[in-house]
Amino acid sequence: MTNLYRLDAPASAIAAAFGAEAGNDPWTGDYVAPGRPAPVIVSDGRDGSRRYLRPCLWGVPPPPQGTRPVTHVRNLASPFWIGTLRHAELRCLIPATAFACWSGSEGARRQHWFSIVSRPIFAFAGILRQGEDWPCFAMLTTEANRLVAHHQPKGMPVILHAEDHRTWLTGEWRAAVALAKPFPGQSMAVGDAPPV
């Protein structure tokens, strides 16, 4: 599972890539880790024709028995997530340019960066929750494709095809959840450093 991704593009370029309004988002490009802020893309909730960037923190408040923020949504059938997934206005796109996974034994771990060959900026499927002070997000995960599993078999983020962005943001929840599947490995690249 990834706990680190990069979004190496300014807010204006992110907005242009997703047909969104950047507003006054100050994002200039950086890495994102749990507890750090990053822009996500939300829809106006009506017909999805208007999208805009919204700054959020990575990690939603934990369930009642939890103590740490939740960064990944794994079990989509869990009652904790179903209520959120059923409301399109609580779904978001998480823009990224690459994400990291680690492999190897303790003391000899190695970082690998995955990107999408045809899309310099792509999107993970995400959900929104309100935190104490800031809105927060978590990313959906699924089983790893063959490329990612070679380095990290535990799973990978749900990467959405561009043509599925509208369904994720505004579609009926069963259609949206059906998008939670591995992205084709042949459309991805992997390296020891994030792409420049």
Sequence and secondary structure as in RCSB ss.txt:
>XXXX:A:sequence
MTNLYRLDAPASAIAAAFGAEAGNDPWTGDYVAPGRPAPVIVSDGRDGSRRYLRPCLWGVPPPPQGTRPVTHVRN
LASPFWIGTLRHAELRCLIPATAFACWSGSEGARRQHWFSIVSRPIFAFAGILRQGEDWPCFAMLTTEANRLVAH
HQPKGMPVILHAEDHRTWLTGEWRAAVALAKPFPGQSMAVGDAPPV
>XXXX:A:secstr
  S EEE S HHHHHHHHTEE TT     EEE TTSEEEEEEE SSSS  EEEEEEEE B   TT  S B EE  
TTSHHHHHHHT GGGEEEEEESEEEEEESSTTS EEEEEEETTBSSEEEEEEEEE SSSEEEEEEEE   HHHHH
H TT EE EE GGGHHHHHHS HHHHHTT S   GGGEEEESS   
